[in-house]
Amino acid sequence: MKNLPSSAETIFCVYLVLLYFAYTGLFFLVFILGFINLIVYIIIEVFGLLVYCVFNFILLKKYYKGYKYSCSVKGVSIMKGYLLKRKITVLKDKVLYTEIYSNPLQRHFSLCSLGIFCAGTGKVLLSQIYGIDAIRIREALCEKRN
């Protein structure tokens, strides 16, 4: 099993920070109506921010270390999760088509996500892998069968 690239951890952290700012903005709009509520909100938010960041960054590092994938002759296996481990195996015979996705942050680190569409199971997403690896996996899955 291959581990994810080290730059994938940075992307996970950026997503976490963006989620935090969205969460903060939403609650700031709700509590802006009263000054006392605003003071209470700031106190709760500072404490909540510390707990949230520490807890999520610890779990994020554990999740990152537990995310692995491998490509074999039969197909692709993906292991993910920290507390609840999950192994997904996509057989080469069941693959209908694949797509490669990348957002600006992923392109900066030369990473992308590989979407594998299967007969019967739907879409399986292999996230934060190098673009070269994604192309190799896509070619291995979609090569003509004898």
Rosetta constraint file for C-alpha pairs under 8 A:
AtomPair CA 1 CA 68 HARMONIC 5.68 0.50
AtomPair CA 1 CA 69 HARMONIC 5.19 0.50
AtomPair CA 1 CA 70 HARMONIC 4.78 0.50
AtomPair CA 2 CA 68 HARMONIC 5.36 0.50
AtomPair CA 2 CA 69 HARMONIC 5.33 0.50
AtomPair CA 2 CA 70 HARMONIC 5.95 0.50
AtomPair CA 3 CA 65 HARMONIC 7.21 0.50
AtomPair CA 3 CA 67 HARMONIC 6.54 0.50
AtomPair CA 3 CA 68 HARMONIC 4.79 0.50
AtomPair CA 3 CA 69 HARMONIC 6.83 0.50
AtomPair CA 4 CA 8 HARMONIC 6.56 0.50
AtomPair CA 4 CA 64 HARMONIC 7.42 0.50
AtomPair CA 4 CA 65 HARMONIC 7.95 0.50
AtomPair CA 4 CA 67 HARMONIC 6.74 0.50
AtomPair CA 4 CA 68 HARMONIC 6.39 0.50
AtomPair CA 4 CA 128 HARMONIC 6.81 0.50
AtomPair CA 4 CA 129 HARMONIC 6.16 0.50
AtomPair CA 5 CA 9 HARMONIC 7.73 0.50
AtomPair CA 5 CA 128 HARMONIC 7.45 0.50
AtomPair CA 5 CA 129 HARMONIC 6.54 0.50
AtomPair CA 5 CA 130 HARMONIC 7.22 0.50
AtomPair CA 6 CA 10 HARMONIC 7.59 0.50
AtomPair CA 7 CA 11 HARMONIC 6.84 0.50
AtomPair CA 7 CA 109 HARMONIC 6.41 0.50
AtomPair CA 8 CA 12 HARMONIC 6.37 0.50
AtomPair CA 8 CA 111 HARMONIC 7.52 0.50
AtomPair CA 8 CA 128 HARMONIC 5.42 0.50
AtomPair CA 8 CA 129 HARMONIC 7.49 0.50
AtomPair CA 9 CA 13 HARMONIC 6.27 0.50
AtomPair CA 9 CA 61 HARMONIC 7.49 0.50
AtomPair CA 9 CA 64 HARMONIC 6.52 0.50
AtomPair CA 10 CA 14 HARMONIC 6.21 0.50
AtomPair CA 11 CA 15 HARMONIC 6.20 0.50
AtomPair CA 11 CA 105 HARMONIC 7.13 0.50
AtomPair CA 11 CA 106 HARMONIC 7.19 0.50
AtomPair CA 12 CA 16 HARMONIC 6.29 0.50
AtomPair CA 12 CA 60 HARMONIC 7.44 0.50
AtomPair CA 13 CA 17 HARMONIC 6.30 0.50
AtomPair CA 13 CA 57 HARMONIC 7.55 0.50
AtomPair CA 13 CA 60 HARMONIC 7.75 0.50
AtomPair CA 14 CA 18 HARMONIC 6.20 0.50
AtomPair CA 15 CA 19 HARMONIC 6.18 0.50
AtomPair CA 16 CA 20 HARMONIC 6.25 0.50
AtomPair CA 17 CA 21 HARMONIC 6.31 0.50
AtomPair CA 18 CA 22 HARMONIC 6.26 0.50
AtomPair CA 19 CA 23 HARMONIC 6.12 0.50
AtomPair CA 20 CA 24 HARMONIC 6.06 0.50
AtomPair CA 21 CA 25 HARMONIC 6.00 0.50
AtomPair CA 22 CA 26 HARMONIC 6.23 0.50
AtomPair CA 23 CA 27 HARMONIC 6.41 0.50
AtomPair CA 24 CA 28 HARMONIC 5.94 0.50
AtomPair CA 24 CA 45 HARMONIC 7.93 0.50
AtomPair CA 25 CA 29 HARMONIC 6.31 0.50
AtomPair CA 26 CA 30 HARMONIC 6.56 0.50
AtomPair CA 27 CA 31 HARMONIC 6.21 0.50
AtomPair CA 28 CA 32 HARMONIC 5.79 0.50
AtomPair CA 28 CA 38 HARMONIC 7.96 0.50
AtomPair CA 28 CA 41 HARMONIC 7.84 0.50
AtomPair CA 29 CA 33 HARMONIC 7.86 0.50
AtomPair CA 31 CA 37 HARMONIC 5.83 0.50
AtomPair CA 31 CA 38 HARMONIC 5.80 0.50
AtomPair CA 31 CA 41 HARMONIC 6.98 0.50
AtomPair CA 32 CA 37 HARMONIC 7.30 0.50
AtomPair CA 32 CA 38 HARMONIC 5.84 0.50
AtomPair CA 33 CA 37 HARMONIC 7.62 0.50
AtomPair CA 33 CA 38 HARMONIC 7.77 0.50
AtomPair CA 34 CA 38 HARMONIC 6.09 0.50
AtomPair CA 35 CA 39 HARMONIC 6.32 0.50
AtomPair CA 36 CA 40 HARMONIC 6.23 0.50
AtomPair CA 37 CA 41 HARMONIC 5.82 0.50
AtomPair CA 38 CA 42 HARMONIC 6.14 0.50
AtomPair CA 39 CA 43 HARMONIC 6.40 0.50
AtomPair CA 40 CA 44 HARMONIC 6.12 0.50
AtomPair CA 41 CA 45 HARMONIC 5.76 0.50
AtomPair CA 42 CA 46 HARMONIC 6.08 0.50
AtomPair CA 43 CA 47 HARMONIC 6.39 0.50
AtomPair CA 44 CA 48 HARMONIC 5.72 0.50
AtomPair CA 45 CA 49 HARMONIC 5.73 0.50
AtomPair CA 46 CA 50 HARMONIC 6.48 0.50
AtomPair CA 47 CA 51 HARMONIC 6.43 0.50
AtomPair CA 48 CA 52 HARMONIC 5.76 0.50
AtomPair CA 49 CA 53 HARMONIC 5.91 0.50
AtomPair CA 50 CA 54 HARMONIC 6.10 0.50
AtomPair CA 51 CA 55 HARMONIC 5.93 0.50
AtomPair CA 52 CA 56 HARMONIC 5.90 0.50
AtomPair CA 53 CA 57 HARMONIC 5.78 0.50
AtomPair CA 54 CA 58 HARMONIC 6.16 0.50
AtomPair CA 55 CA 59 HARMONIC 6.34 0.50
AtomPair CA 56 CA 60 HARMONIC 5.72 0.50
AtomPair CA 57 CA 61 HARMONIC 6.13 0.50
AtomPair CA 58 CA 62 HARMONIC 6.47 0.50
AtomPair CA 59 CA 63 HARMONIC 6.02 0.50
AtomPair CA 59 CA 82 HARMONIC 7.77 0.50
AtomPair CA 60 CA 64 HARMONIC 6.02 0.50
AtomPair CA 61 CA 65 HARMONIC 6.23 0.50
AtomPair CA 62 CA 66 HARMONIC 6.26 0.50
AtomPair CA 62 CA 82 HARMONIC 6.01 0.50
AtomPair CA 63 CA 67 HARMONIC 6.28 0.50
AtomPair CA 63 CA 80 HARMONIC 7.22 0.50
AtomPair CA 63 CA 81 HARMONIC 5.51 0.50
AtomPair CA 63 CA 82 HARMONIC 5.12 0.50
AtomPair CA 66 CA 79 HARMONIC 7.14 0.50
AtomPair CA 66 CA 80 HARMONIC 5.63 0.50
AtomPair CA 66 CA 81 HARMONIC 5.82 0.50
AtomPair CA 66 CA 82 HARMONIC 5.92 0.50
AtomPair CA 67 CA 78 HARMONIC 7.52 0.50
AtomPair CA 67 CA 79 HARMONIC 5.63 0.50
AtomPair CA 67 CA 80 HARMONIC 4.33 0.50
AtomPair CA 67 CA 81 HARMONIC 6.50 0.50
AtomPair CA 68 CA 78 HARMONIC 5.92 0.50
AtomPair CA 68 CA 79 HARMONIC 5.13 0.50
AtomPair CA 68 CA 80 HARMONIC 6.44 0.50
AtomPair CA 69 CA 76 HARMONIC 7.22 0.50
AtomPair CA 69 CA 77 HARMONIC 5.56 0.50
AtomPair CA 69 CA 78 HARMONIC 4.35 0.50
AtomPair CA 69 CA 79 HARMONIC 6.05 0.50
AtomPair CA 70 CA 76 HARMONIC 5.78 0.50
AtomPair CA 70 CA 77 HARMONIC 5.31 0.50
AtomPair CA 70 CA 78 HARMONIC 6.64 0.50
AtomPair CA 71 CA 75 HARMONIC 5.94 0.50
AtomPair CA 71 CA 76 HARMONIC 4.47 0.50
AtomPair CA 71 CA 77 HARMONIC 6.45 0.50
AtomPair CA 71 CA 137 HARMONIC 6.83 0.50
AtomPair CA 72 CA 76 HARMONIC 6.18 0.50
AtomPair CA 73 CA 92 HARMONIC 7.93 0.50
AtomPair CA 74 CA 91 HARMONIC 5.72 0.50
AtomPair CA 74 CA 92 HARMONIC 5.63 0.50
AtomPair CA 75 CA 89 HARMONIC 7.08 0.50
AtomPair CA 75 CA 90 HARMONIC 5.50 0.50
AtomPair CA 75 CA 91 HARMONIC 4.41 0.50
AtomPair CA 75 CA 92 HARMONIC 4.60 0.50
AtomPair CA 75 CA 141 HARMONIC 6.64 0.50
AtomPair CA 76 CA 89 HARMONIC 5.71 0.50
AtomPair CA 76 CA 90 HARMONIC 5.20 0.50
AtomPair CA 76 CA 91 HARMONIC 6.66 0.50
AtomPair CA 76 CA 92 HARMONIC 7.65 0.50
AtomPair CA 77 CA 87 HARMONIC 6.88 0.50
AtomPair CA 77 CA 88 HARMONIC 5.60 0.50
AtomPair CA 77 CA 89 HARMONIC 4.28 0.50
AtomPair CA 77 CA 90 HARMONIC 6.32 0.50
AtomPair CA 78 CA 87 HARMONIC 5.59 0.50
AtomPair CA 78 CA 88 HARMONIC 5.07 0.50
AtomPair CA 78 CA 89 HARMONIC 6.33 0.50
AtomPair CA 78 CA 126 HARMONIC 7.46 0.50
AtomPair CA 79 CA 85 HARMONIC 7.10 0.50
AtomPair CA 79 CA 86 HARMONIC 5.69 0.50
AtomPair CA 79 CA 87 HARMONIC 4.41 0.50
AtomPair CA 79 CA 88 HARMONIC 6.41 0.50
AtomPair CA 80 CA 85 HARMONIC 5.80 0.50
AtomPair CA 80 CA 86 HARMONIC 5.44 0.50
AtomPair CA 80 CA 87 HARMONIC 6.56 0.50
AtomPair CA 81 CA 85 HARMONIC 4.47 0.50
AtomPair CA 81 CA 86 HARMONIC 6.16 0.50
AtomPair CA 90 CA 94 HARMONIC 7.20 0.50
AtomPair CA 90 CA 95 HARMONIC 7.47 0.50
AtomPair CA 90 CA 118 HARMONIC 7.66 0.50
AtomPair CA 91 CA 95 HARMONIC 6.91 0.50
AtomPair CA 92 CA 141 HARMONIC 5.42 0.50
AtomPair CA 92 CA 142 HARMONIC 7.62 0.50
AtomPair CA 94 CA 118 HARMONIC 5.36 0.50
AtomPair CA 94 CA 119 HARMONIC 5.33 0.50
AtomPair CA 95 CA 116 HARMONIC 6.89 0.50
AtomPair CA 95 CA 117 HARMONIC 5.99 0.50
AtomPair CA 95 CA 118 HARMONIC 4.45 0.50
AtomPair CA 95 CA 119 HARMONIC 6.35 0.50
AtomPair CA 95 CA 141 HARMONIC 7.03 0.50
AtomPair CA 95 CA 142 HARMONIC 7.39 0.50
AtomPair CA 96 CA 116 HARMONIC 7.86 0.50
AtomPair CA 96 CA 117 HARMONIC 5.68 0.50
AtomPair CA 96 CA 118 HARMONIC 5.32 0.50
AtomPair CA 96 CA 119 HARMONIC 6.29 0.50
AtomPair CA 97 CA 116 HARMONIC 6.37 0.50
AtomPair CA 97 CA 117 HARMONIC 5.48 0.50
AtomPair CA 97 CA 118 HARMONIC 7.30 0.50
AtomPair CA 97 CA 142 HARMONIC 7.09 0.50
AtomPair CA 98 CA 114 HARMONIC 6.98 0.50
AtomPair CA 98 CA 115 HARMONIC 5.50 0.50
AtomPair CA 98 CA 116 HARMONIC 4.56 0.50
AtomPair CA 98 CA 117 HARMONIC 5.88 0.50
AtomPair CA 98 CA 138 HARMONIC 6.44 0.50
AtomPair CA 98 CA 142 HARMONIC 7.91 0.50
AtomPair CA 99 CA 114 HARMONIC 5.84 0.50
AtomPair CA 99 CA 115 HARMONIC 4.99 0.50
AtomPair CA 99 CA 116 HARMONIC 6.63 0.50
AtomPair CA 100 CA 112 HARMONIC 6.72 0.50
AtomPair CA 100 CA 113 HARMONIC 5.75 0.50
AtomPair CA 100 CA 114 HARMONIC 4.63 0.50
AtomPair CA 100 CA 115 HARMONIC 6.13 0.50
AtomPair CA 100 CA 134 HARMONIC 7.23 0.50
AtomPair CA 101 CA 112 HARMONIC 5.66 0.50
AtomPair CA 101 CA 113 HARMONIC 5.05 0.50
AtomPair CA 101 CA 114 HARMONIC 6.29 0.50
AtomPair CA 101 CA 115 HARMONIC 7.43 0.50
AtomPair CA 102 CA 106 HARMONIC 5.68 0.50
AtomPair CA 102 CA 107 HARMONIC 6.16 0.50
AtomPair CA 102 CA 111 HARMONIC 7.05 0.50
AtomPair CA 102 CA 112 HARMONIC 4.58 0.50
AtomPair CA 102 CA 113 HARMONIC 6.16 0.50
AtomPair CA 103 CA 107 HARMONIC 6.18 0.50
AtomPair CA 103 CA 112 HARMONIC 7.55 0.50
AtomPair CA 104 CA 108 HARMONIC 6.25 0.50
AtomPair CA 105 CA 109 HARMONIC 6.82 0.50
AtomPair CA 106 CA 110 HARMONIC 6.05 0.50
AtomPair CA 106 CA 111 HARMONIC 4.76 0.50
AtomPair CA 106 CA 112 HARMONIC 5.77 0.50
AtomPair CA 106 CA 128 HARMONIC 7.41 0.50
AtomPair CA 107 CA 111 HARMONIC 5.71 0.50
AtomPair CA 107 CA 112 HARMONIC 6.97 0.50
AtomPair CA 110 CA 130 HARMONIC 5.97 0.50
AtomPair CA 110 CA 131 HARMONIC 6.21 0.50
AtomPair CA 111 CA 128 HARMONIC 5.56 0.50
AtomPair CA 111 CA 129 HARMONIC 5.27 0.50
AtomPair CA 111 CA 130 HARMONIC 4.41 0.50
AtomPair CA 111 CA 131 HARMONIC 5.41 0.50
AtomPair CA 112 CA 127 HARMONIC 6.70 0.50
AtomPair CA 112 CA 128 HARMONIC 5.36 0.50
AtomPair CA 112 CA 129 HARMONIC 5.58 0.50
AtomPair CA 112 CA 130 HARMONIC 6.13 0.50
AtomPair CA 112 CA 131 HARMONIC 5.61 0.50
AtomPair CA 112 CA 134 HARMONIC 7.42 0.50
AtomPair CA 113 CA 125 HARMONIC 6.75 0.50
AtomPair CA 113 CA 126 HARMONIC 5.58 0.50
AtomPair CA 113 CA 127 HARMONIC 4.32 0.50
AtomPair CA 113 CA 128 HARMONIC 5.51 0.50
AtomPair CA 113 CA 129 HARMONIC 6.30 0.50
AtomPair CA 113 CA 134 HARMONIC 7.46 0.50
AtomPair CA 114 CA 125 HARMONIC 5.74 0.50
AtomPair CA 114 CA 126 HARMONIC 5.05 0.50
AtomPair CA 114 CA 127 HARMONIC 6.44 0.50
AtomPair CA 114 CA 129 HARMONIC 7.95 0.50
AtomPair CA 114 CA 134 HARMONIC 6.07 0.50
AtomPair CA 114 CA 138 HARMONIC 7.92 0.50
AtomPair CA 115 CA 123 HARMONIC 6.45 0.50
AtomPair CA 115 CA 124 HARMONIC 5.81 0.50
AtomPair CA 115 CA 125 HARMONIC 4.56 0.50
AtomPair CA 115 CA 126 HARMONIC 6.39 0.50
AtomPair CA 116 CA 123 HARMONIC 5.57 0.50
AtomPair CA 116 CA 124 HARMONIC 5.09 0.50
AtomPair CA 116 CA 125 HARMONIC 6.23 0.50
AtomPair CA 116 CA 126 HARMONIC 7.89 0.50
AtomPair CA 117 CA 121 HARMONIC 7.92 0.50
AtomPair CA 117 CA 122 HARMONIC 5.54 0.50
AtomPair CA 117 CA 123 HARMONIC 4.45 0.50
AtomPair CA 117 CA 124 HARMONIC 6.39 0.50
AtomPair CA 118 CA 122 HARMONIC 5.23 0.50
AtomPair CA 118 CA 123 HARMONIC 6.23 0.50
AtomPair CA 118 CA 124 HARMONIC 7.71 0.50
AtomPair CA 129 CA 133 HARMONIC 6.70 0.50
AtomPair CA 129 CA 134 HARMONIC 6.63 0.50
AtomPair CA 130 CA 134 HARMONIC 6.33 0.50
AtomPair CA 131 CA 135 HARMONIC 6.26 0.50
AtomPair CA 132 CA 136 HARMONIC 6.27 0.50
AtomPair CA 133 CA 137 HARMONIC 6.10 0.50
AtomPair CA 134 CA 138 HARMONIC 6.02 0.50
AtomPair CA 135 CA 139 HARMONIC 6.12 0.50
AtomPair CA 136 CA 140 HARMONIC 6.12 0.50
AtomPair CA 137 CA 141 HARMONIC 6.11 0.50
AtomPair CA 138 CA 142 HARMONIC 6.03 0.50
AtomPair CA 139 CA 143 HARMONIC 5.77 0.50
